[in-house]
Amino acid sequence: MKPSIRNWLGLGLTVATACLSVQAHAAANGDGLCSPAESAQSACVSLNTNIIEFLGAFASTQCHLGSGQIKRCTAYYYRYTGGASNQVNVAIPARLTKTFKTASDINCAQFLTGGAGDPTTGFGKNQVSLGICRIAQNLAASPVDITIPPGANLVLTVDPSGVSTVNPLDWQLKQGSSVTAGGLLGPYESQPQIIESAVTLTTPDGASVSYSNLAGNVSITGGNARIVPQGGTKLCVVNVGGDQSVPYTSPSFASNWTCETITYATEQCDIKTDGGDPCRMIGGMCIKY
């Protein structure tokens, strides 16, 4: 599928997916470069020729604390392209590190709180409302129920939260004796507590299922259904010129349809796949762009 093609297409979903896992946000494409549009959206920043890209924020119910407990979190994925010996810091609002509050919880090499700041640069010193995370360049803390965005090589896991496109986080890079700073999207806004109870979905042929949703923890309360992790769902879009009547059991299905793993979906059902093709659901139709 080609993201540059904009047209109305028929939609097939191989597995139903709830469109509430993350909120909409700008994200870079993970190519190791900052385009003008990505820079303007604070989705990519260049720090002394080193590049950091924001690749998305994803809600999870399978986040591990350093203590071994499993809690809800939001995982923020990035791609860092630069020298391995450089020191990268990000200032995270302390209000989002109440449960995920240690270096191992958040996936930092160090996590400096209480206004201590970075002892080598002074970044964050006397800022008690911020925690300074010295980035660990790995994906060790990536939750198991999230499909890692292509190109990602580091992740931050914090309390359930979201980005603010008008409030990028402060980042700093120390390369030798040179220190550079910039703004990049990251955890900023507290996530509202979503509460739904006794909600029933009914299909046109009369089948129904009920569920409850407490702050993102979804449980089936009635009917025949199962909860499928986001990484276990696919978006199938008929190819340009393809025959949408070909069933998925047909040997010719692959030549008429393209199916890709869903990497995020918003409450408004903006869907993005690991192939990079976004789709907005409107009136039962998919606008692929």
N, C-alpha and C positions, 0 to 999 in steps of 0.2 A: 504494500500500500504506500502511496506517496502523499505525505502530509501537505504538499502544495496544492493538491487537487481539492477544490471545494464544491461539493455537490450533495444532493439529497440521496441517501442510500437506504436500502432495506436493511434491517438489523436482525441478527440471530444471536441469542445468548445460549451457550452450551450449558451454563449453570447460572441460576439466578444469583445475583449479588446485591446486597443491601447498599444503597447509595448514601451512606452516612459515615464512612470510615475516616475521612479527613475533610478539612475545609479547602476551598479553592485557594490557590496561591500561584505566583509566578515561579517558574523553575527554569534553570539552565539546561542545556541539552547534553552536558557531560563530555564535550569534545576537547576539553583542556584549553579552550580559548574563550575570551569575553567578547561577545558581539555587542554593538552599540545598544541594542534593545535589552539584552541581559543586564548590562551595566546600568542602564536607566531604571530598571526594575529592582536594582540591588540584588539580583540573582547571581551576579558574578562580580568579583573584584580582583584587580591586579595589584599586587603588593611587591614592588621592586622586582618586576618581571615574573614573580611567582603568581599563579592563578588559583583562586578558590571559587568553586561553583556550588551553589545551593541546588540540590537535586530533588528536594521534596520533603514534606513532613507527613508522617503516617501514624495513625492511632493504632495501638496494640494492647492486647490483654495478656501478653506473654513476655513481659519485661522482667529481667532478673536483677534483683538487688544484690549487692555484694554479700549480704547475709544469707543469700540463697532463696529468699522469698520471691514469689512471683506477683507482680503488681501491674496495674494499667499504667501506660506511659504514652508519650509521643516521641517517636524516633525521627531525628533530623539527619538527613544524609547529604554528604558533600563529596566533591572530588577536589583533591589537592594536587596540583601539578607544580613541582618545584623541588628545591634541594631538600634531601632527607635530613640534613643536620640543622635546618632552620627551626627556630622556635616560634610556634604559632599560638597565640592567645585569643580567646573570645570572652567577652563580658556577658554573663547570663544573669537575668534578673533573679534575685534571691527568692522572690515570691514563687518561682517555678521550681525550686529545689528544696521543697519541704520533705518529700518522700524520697526522691532521688537526690541525695545530698552529699555523697562522698565521691571521690575520684573514680572508684570502681563502679559505683552506681551509674554515673553519667558517662563513663568511658573517657576520662581525662587522664593524662599522665600525672597531673597535679590539679587539685581544686583548692583555690585560695579564697577564704571567706573572711568576714569580719573587718573588711577594709584593709587587709594586709597588702593586697596588690602583689604584682610580680616583683620580686626582690631585685631582679637584674635591670628592669626598665621603669619601674614605678607605675606600670599600667594598672589602673584600678585602685591605687592606693587611696585610703580614706573614703572609699565609696562603699559604705556598708550595705547598700541596697543591691550590690552586684557581687557575684561570685566569678572569679577569674579561672577559667579552664585552660590549662596548658594542654593543647590538643594531643591526643594519642592517635597516631596515623594508622588506625586499623579498624576492623569491623567486628571486634570481639564481642561487643554488646548488642549486636543486631538481633532484634526479636525474631523468633522462629516463625511467627505467623505473618511476616512481611517479606515480600519479594524485593530484594535489594535492587535499587535503580541501576541501570547499566552505567558503568564508569565510576560508581561510588567507591571510595577507599577509606572513608571515615564516617563515624556516626556519633551523635550525641543523643542520649536518652534522658528525658526530664519528665517532670510531672505533666499530666494531660494539659495540652496547651495548643497554641497556634501562632502563626506568623502575623506580623502587621506590616503591610507593604509600605507604610509611611513611617515606620519605626525600625529600620534595620539595626542589627546589633553592631557594637564596636568590635573590630578585629584588629590585631596587631601582629606583625611579623618582624622578628629579629634575625637578621642575616649578617653574621659577623658583628661589626660594630654599628651597622646601619639598622635603624628602626623605622618601619613604615606602618601606617594605620589606614583603615578604610571601613566602610559599612557594608554589611551583607545580611541577608535575611536569616532569621533563626528564631528560637523560642522567645516570644514576647507577651502574648495575650493569654490570660487564663481561659481555660475551656469551660463554657457553661455546662452545668449539670443537666444532661438530657434525661428526662424521666417520662416514660410511656408505660402504661399498664393496660392489660386486657385489650390490646390492639389486635384486630382480626383482619386478615387479608383474604379476599374472595376472588377466585378466578372466574372468567365468563362462563365456564362449564359447571360452576357450583362448588368446586373444591375450595376448602378454606383452611387457614392455619392461624393460630393466635400466638402472640409473643409479647414479652415485656422487655423494656430497655431501661436499665438504671445506669445512667452515666456511661453509656457505651457498652455495658455488659448485657448482651442480648441473650434471652432464654426463651425456648419454645414452650408455650403453656398449653397448646392444644393443636390437634390435627397432626397429619403425617408430614414432617419436615425435618431437615437437619441444617445445622449451621456450617457453612463452607468458608474456610479462611480465604481472604482476598486473593492470595497467591494461587488458590485452587480454582479460580474462575477465569474464563476466557471470553473475549469479545470476538464474535465472528461477523465479518462484514463481507457482503457479496462484492466480488471484483467488478471493476468497470467492464461492462459487456458480458458479465457472468450470468448464469442462469440461477436465479434465487430459488427456483422450485426443486433443485437437486438436493435430496436429503443427505444428512451427514453420514449415512450408512453406505452411500454410493461411492464406488471407486473414483468417480470423477469429481467428488466433493472438493478435493484440494485444488483442482484447477478452476473452480468456480468461486470459492470462498477463501478468505484469509483469516485465520484465527490466531490471536495473540493473547498472552497472559495479561490480565488487568493489574496495573500497579497502583492506581488509586481511582476513587470515585467519590464525588461530592454529593451533598444532599440534593443539589439541583440536577444530579446525574450527569455531570461532566466526567467522562470516562477517559482515562489514559492507559495505554498498554505499554508493554516492554519494547514494542517496536516503535513507539513514539507517536502513534496515531491517536489524536484526541477526537472525541465524539461527544456531541451534546444531544441529549434526548429531549425532544420537544414534540408534544402531541403524538407520541407513539412512533416518531420518526427519529433517525439518527442523522445529525448534520456532522459530517466528517470534514475536518479542516486541518 
